Amino acid sequence: MLVFPNAKINLGLHILNKREDGYHNLETIFYPIPLSDSLEMIVNPTSDTIQLSNFGIQVEGDTTSNLVTKAFKLIQKKYGIPGVNAALLKNIPTGAGLGGGSSDGAFALKLLNKLFSLDIPQQELENLALELGSDCPFFISNQAVFAQGRGEIFSPVQVQLKGFWFVLIKPEIHVSTAQAFSRVSRRGEINPENLKQLVEAGVHHWKGELTNDFEPSVFAFAPELAEIKEALYSSGAIYASMSGSGSSVYGIFNSPIHLKDQFKNCFYFEGFLN
């Protein structure tokens, strides 16, 4: 059985305050994009574990730390499934604020649910996904949502980007979550802006108004990212932003534009948004 775990971008990201559990309260819009990995699994009845092979973009660490492996162990512990052989082709760059690893883990849960006909309801899948990571539950429904809390409390949002052209650029820069949070300014308990209403107003209202609170912190030690953002605006982007805590930057355009030659030393992806 084969699935295609896709990436996401953040449309705005507000850091509110630090929680007692060490996480931060935030609010953001998660929006799925058509950049995908591929994940295949087949049942291995002679085994009680997962044999995972990685291809494509290199993933740090061994397969035991991969969220696909962790997803399998969660399902096996609760439902007693036999072993599987799995192959993961990585196309989504890591450390990019795109949720690629989280998507792999969430899609693994959904794949195992179908592969073994477990009939796990969506809410239970989201609960299991939260054990893998804060943004993993988003990829269960995989639709645009307004996210709060750690990024796991969802409410509907009306945002339509279908048909807009999308350019994504990630230079050879790794931004750790610790680095991103090191200089970030927290907004506090009360957010002075209504991010959801701003996003719902439409993409032509976002420039200069829809902000990612990580940008000042990350741009301070990775000015190349700020330069990419400005280059996208200079090329005609309606809106441009860093996604998540970095280090990818995206631009949204009214019509197709091809900038690959301008960013030869970067990961580059372009296409229509769904």
Secondary structure, DSSP 8 states (H G I E B T S, - for coil): -EE--EEEEEEEEEEEEE-TTS-EEEEEEEEEEEEE-EEEEEEETT-SSEEEEEEES--SS-GGGSHHHHHHHHHHHHH---EEEEEEEE-S-SSSSS-HHHHHHHHHHHHHHHHTT----HHHHHHHHHHH-TTTTHHHH-S-EEEETTTTEEEE-----TT-EEEEEE-S----HHHHHHT-----SS-SS-HHHHHHT-GGGTTTTS-BTHHHHHHHH-HHHHHHHHHHHHTT-SEEEE-TTSS-EEEEESS----GGGGTTSEEEEEE--
